[in-house]
Amino acid sequence: MPQGTPVKHKKKTKSVLKNIRQSEHRATTNRINRTRVRTAIRKIRTAIGAGDVAAATQLIGATFSEVDRAIRKRVLSENTANRYKSRLTLAINALKAQKKS
């Protein structure tokens, strides 16, 4: 936009105000769900990085559950979630193989 161009604003009608409230509520809900998934993934990655096989295998079910919930809530796309699950599984399996040898 050129400098000094006025910005158009919608009138504060009932529908606009309701739409603002809805979008704020949805943003809050999405942030909560996204944070829950990221925290679960961070915990399992910490366990994998520390080399703790027992903790990682214990956390994998809860983490996958959170990721699947994020798919249902449309916080993550299915491909992204499947990529996360695949990479976590590969990391845990590599850790198990490393501990065996």
C-alpha positions as CSV (number, residue, x, y, z in Angstrom):
1,M,0.0,0.0,0.0
2,P,1.2,3.5,-0.7
3,Q,2.2,5.7,2.2
4,G,-0.7,7.6,3.7
5,T,-3.5,5.4,2.2
6,P,-6.4,5.2,4.6
7,V,-7.1,1.7,6.0
8,K,-10.6,0.5,5.6
9,H,-12.4,-0.7,8.8
10,K,-15.7,-2.6,9.0
11,K,-18.5,-1.0,10.9
12,K,-18.9,-2.5,14.3
13,T,-22.2,-4.2,13.6
14,K,-23.5,-7.1,15.7
15,S,-22.3,-9.7,13.2
16,V,-18.8,-8.2,13.0
17,L,-18.5,-8.2,16.8
18,K,-19.7,-11.7,17.0
19,N,-17.2,-12.8,14.3
20,I,-14.4,-11.1,16.3
21,R,-15.5,-13.0,19.5
22,Q,-15.6,-16.3,17.5
23,S,-12.2,-15.8,16.0
24,E,-10.6,-15.0,19.3
25,H,-12.2,-18.1,20.9
26,R,-11.0,-20.3,18.0
27,A,-7.5,-18.8,18.2
28,T,-7.3,-19.5,21.9
29,T,-8.5,-23.1,21.5
30,N,-6.1,-23.7,18.6
31,R,-3.2,-22.3,20.6
32,I,-4.1,-24.6,23.6
33,N,-4.2,-27.7,21.4
34,R,-1.1,-26.8,19.5
35,T,0.8,-26.2,22.8
36,R,-0.4,-29.5,24.1
37,V,1.0,-31.3,21.1
38,R,4.3,-29.5,21.1
39,T,4.8,-30.1,24.8
40,A,4.2,-33.9,24.3
41,I,6.7,-34.0,21.4
42,R,9.2,-32.0,23.3
43,K,9.1,-34.4,26.3
44,I,9.6,-37.5,24.1
45,R,12.4,-35.8,22.2
46,T,14.1,-34.9,25.5
47,A,13.9,-38.6,26.6
48,I,15.3,-39.7,23.2
49,G,18.1,-37.2,23.5
50,A,19.0,-38.4,27.0
51,G,19.0,-42.0,25.7
52,D,16.3,-43.1,28.1
53,V,14.5,-45.9,26.2
54,A,12.1,-46.7,29.0
55,A,10.8,-43.2,29.3
56,A,10.6,-42.7,25.6
57,T,8.5,-45.9,25.1
58,Q,6.3,-44.9,28.0
59,L,5.7,-41.5,26.5
60,I,5.1,-42.7,22.9
61,G,1.4,-43.7,23.5
62,A,0.4,-40.5,25.1
63,T,2.3,-38.4,22.5
64,F,0.7,-40.3,19.6
65,S,-2.7,-39.8,21.3
66,E,-2.1,-36.0,21.4
67,V,-1.0,-35.9,17.8
68,D,-4.1,-37.8,16.7
69,R,-6.3,-35.5,18.7
70,A,-4.7,-32.6,16.9
71,I,-5.6,-34.2,13.6
72,R,-9.2,-34.5,14.7
73,K,-9.3,-30.9,16.0
74,R,-7.7,-29.7,12.7
75,V,-4.7,-28.2,14.4
76,L,-2.3,-30.4,12.4
77,S,-2.8,-31.8,9.0
78,E,-2.7,-35.5,8.7
79,N,0.5,-35.7,6.7
80,T,2.3,-33.5,9.2
81,A,1.1,-35.5,12.1
82,N,2.1,-38.8,10.4
83,R,5.5,-37.4,9.6
84,Y,6.0,-36.5,13.3
85,K,4.9,-40.0,14.4
86,S,7.1,-41.7,11.9
87,R,10.2,-39.7,12.8
88,L,9.7,-40.3,16.5
89,T,9.2,-44.0,16.0
90,L,12.4,-44.2,13.9
91,A,14.3,-42.4,16.6
92,I,13.0,-44.7,19.3
93,N,13.8,-47.8,17.2
94,A,17.3,-46.5,16.5
95,L,17.8,-45.9,20.2
96,K,16.6,-49.4,21.1
97,A,19.0,-50.9,18.5
98,Q,21.9,-48.8,19.8
99,K,21.2,-50.0,23.4
100,K,21.1,-53.6,22.3
101,S,24.6,-53.5,20.7
